[in-house]
């Protein structure tokens, strides 16, 4: 079977024989296309057979969910199936109330529309409003299914860097502590025996006089997980006043998504995307070194 190629709304490739039935089409396709998707496409005339060529309508034209807005975001990775956008501080990933604008989905919508793409971005995970870094998005319904599945199976790996108060010890470890809502505060979370399991792996990168640069990897993805776990250890994020941190000249929590690794929805290839440190984080790190 030759490499696939996109033709408008269709994904096309050439099989090594002419299929004529659903079962024969399924036998020629890679494992990336599950039977449920194929049956749905078959029933909706989303599969065409032209001799040895098989075409799947994987890229239906879609209108944007939110009005596009230009904000000059950087796209770190993009192909026909997905993209990774670098979220700046102070921007939500998606609206949380009606008619709210200025989110990453609005900005990505502008990028797609301005490049002539008739598709709808679908975020696969989220970052807190004041956390910076890469956010993975699917560009078609099928890719969303595949990437959501990868998230559930913990095949999407997110690595962060943070600056915390105090000298964190030991130099590496794992926080396995459930997180639940704080009944005394509407937006805060806390370590709670009745909460959902949350696991954070950490490693000290560099220790300063009164702070630590630490790299973290999430095994789970609970709301405010890194912020809650580091506060629980007695080393809140610098700038994270909600969880006991002090500003130290940082107007937000000192947390940045540094790397994102995920299996490509079509090929299964491991895609690794890096996001450079934002200026405020880099400047704070340099000040703490002195």
Order of alpha helices (4+ residues) and beta strands (2+ residues): beta-beta-alpha-alpha-beta-beta-beta-beta-alpha-beta-beta-alpha-beta-beta-beta-beta-beta-beta-alpha-beta-beta-alpha
